[in-house]
Amino acid sequence: MSIDNFIIDHLVYMCNLKMECGLSILKVGNLVMTYVGERYSRSKCDDIYDAIVIGSGMGGMSVASILSQKGKRVLLLEQHNVIGGCTHAFKRKGYQWNVGLHYVGDAHKGGFTRRMFDYITQSGVNWTPVDDLYNRVVIDGKEYQFFKGTEQYISGLKAAFPDETKAIDGYMQHLKATAKSLNKYFIWKAMPLIAGDLLHKPLTGAFHKLSNKTTYEVLSSLTRNQELIAVICGNYGDYGLPPKRSSFAMQAMLSGHYLNGASFPAGGAASIAKSVVPIIEKNGGKVFYNASVEKILVKNKKVMGVRLANGDEIQAKAVVSNAGVSNTFNRLLPQELPITKKLRQKLTRVERSFCAVGLNIGLKQDDETLDLKGANIWSHPSNDFDENTLKHKEDFNAPFPVQFITFPSAKDKTWRENFPGKATIEMFAATDFDHFTQWSGSLWRKRGDDYKAFKEGIAQRMLVELLKHVPQIADHIDHYEVSTPLTYQHFLRREHGDFMGLEASPTRFSQKWLRAETPVKGLFLTGQDVTSDGIAGAMSAGVIAASRILRKISLLKSLISRRKSDVHLSINRPN
């Protein structure tokens, strides 16, 4: 996650890069790093494209790849100096960390997410299953372990909560009901505006029966056991809202996503962009970084193209924004247009997702020697997740509501070959942007000594938590660095430092206007805001947007029609 020092290192690297076929080849010791795409230059760019995609995150890459495979010439523009958005990785001090991809569910062969990835990357990413134990939820010191396998999940829960058999069975039925409703919901997202309005209720009614309720509403109707509710929601940080605020549909989708455990891409998250960019270029498209879009050009309610920050204008038959709906409506679209004002008004109905601080750690020893495994850790100070969030919002010194610890080097089968004798850890802790407002709007790397001291305090707090779980690493910490919500404010242009877009609340899922096609002819949306939070949510939005642009809803149907129902999740009784 720590993007904060990456640009300077990368610019130094760029001085010695060999440019060939849109790939930047960099050799560091025994490791060859491949940076995909090219630095923006108007001389390398055509005057008009079939589609321009703003933002190279998962939502942008997926729609760009599909359109390219269908014969469209696509221009993918990224404001940062590396392609991939929150799926890119960065290297420093001889270590490599992933920014936003830490584990992916349903990526086993035949899974829905895997089918999307294989389609978008043309099977260019190799996926490695994480250990059967993939999540450890720790609540006030008590640990619950999540394994794959539905039968183990049910029996493990019932062993840990023997008086909650009926509640556990009820929860599983709700998961099935949500999964059953998703196909029609996604198809509705890909429909034309008028048809979608007419068919909204019949296609989304079943989904909204669950999405209109909070997670706590549904779970508390099944049980009064607060510990059981907390265990079920133990990895709520994957979508960012505690149970009394989150939509139950989001919780159910998350549970379903990991029913078959988790996987990790060989070579880390950056392997996705390395597979997608050549697909775009092979079909006549271009992928540029350092290409910041300033405005979407509109004439007579129809998209004409984009204007870059340097004043360059490029035309396109369609523009797809992966910049988030807030950036799209509040910054990129011409503000004087009546349609823009209407869209901005609708946007005020939905809040943004949570913020986080991050800690990236480099260890001067390998995972095997340190006995580090692939399972993530989710640590909570108590089983009242909403109260934990409120206390921290009121007082930054209160415990972080949830802390996430993940071990990317232990999950990556190529790590030991590329980084012998080393290991990495990535940590994230939920926080509130209000604690960082005194530095909001300040210049990157020029925020003063007080900000540096504040970050060091964050690092020490998180290291204390980390050493509770893996004390054996204490003498092997070689490097660490902190990122904050200001990192996302600067690099993702998120005004309030969020990185998951719109919050996963009942209100968010009730917005009829929040789909791929917009009232501005030729303008489409992709990314997490269109569907749901996370890598898979952003990617599915790309599939939906491509289906709408190509007017081939059969593309989406062909992927979701083979959705498997025999997926599994389990949770072991704590020791």
Summary of the structure (lengths in Angstrom):
residues: 575
radius of gyration: 22.6
end to end distance: 32.2
largest distance: 69.4
contacts: 2093
relative contact order: 0.19
helix: 42%
strand: 23%
